[in-house]
């Protein structure tokens, strides 16, 4: 089989940098795992269904088998976390960040989705929220997918719990006005972090303005929007949606720092 060089494909060098998380024993297989990964990336970027993968990829049921396997084994999360540390060092920063920035985005879900969905009354979106905390580079510290009817202040506690004992240098979390309240501040304090809520100035007209450092997480969401699979949530299970976001960050970091 001759593989087409799709724009979503990763190079051999990029695969070599993450292969240990997906193929630690390097067994010989009918379909090389880099082809499996490229098929997953094609689905992520193009937004196509698994069954509609081009024929020069491995069979779709094989691709989905590995996606599900790597999701439950935590391979995507491990690769993303290791790449994050590598990228920070390459950028001249400490492996562990000292500042986090948290925010969420509500995503519409398709009709067949039946788990972890609700109505975001503020944005009038029925679906799920992608809730992330990023560092100063806009790269992920934690990703949580939950129903859109869960308030940001409540969802933040889920994100903070994902970050427990993982970032010893972390001191502060920046957030917008949706995270005001003693409960979320106390949750951050319990982990040893200070929650700093950055509000829009009172005299500011009702339009978008750039708030210092808060804009970084907004830029991260714009990066994710380049992947069509993430513009709407088609995943039946929330952990599949979380895995797709992890794959998007893996691709982003590979393309930025490894040729």
C-alpha angles and dihedrals in degrees: 000000000000112000119222114233098242118186089241093058122110123223127248090254091053092049091048090057093058103024093101090068094053105029109022093162096041094221119185111253138180089244117036110235093236086066089052091050092048090052090052090049091049090054091047097049100037096038093225125150119260091247091054097060111132114263094245089071121077115275112295094238089056091049092049091047090059093042089055092043094051091044094056094040090054092237094138092050093047093050091047093050094048092048089050092057091046093049093050092052090047088052091054096255135120116273090241118054125227096204132051131189119204133198142137139221126205117228128195114238127216120252096258093060108105106167134073099000135128144148120286097212093193097054096026091234122142110207139052138322126236101215115190141170116204137184128239089281091056093249122137127270094168139356125200127176115202141153114295093234091068109100118240092243090057095041090051090066089057089052093047091051089054088056096050114137093349102101112041094175095052111119109159142026123206118211142164129247093282089075097058117126141085096259096062092039090052091048091054091046090052088060092048096257133122116229111218113193111204111203131195111255113264092235093051117117116240099270138095116289131176112251116199111271091342089091091066094077090047088056089052091056089051088054090054091051089068086074108076093203087066099049088079126016112244097162117115091208124049091223089060089054089049090051091052090054090049090052090050091055092046090054092046094052094043093051093047100047111017125055 
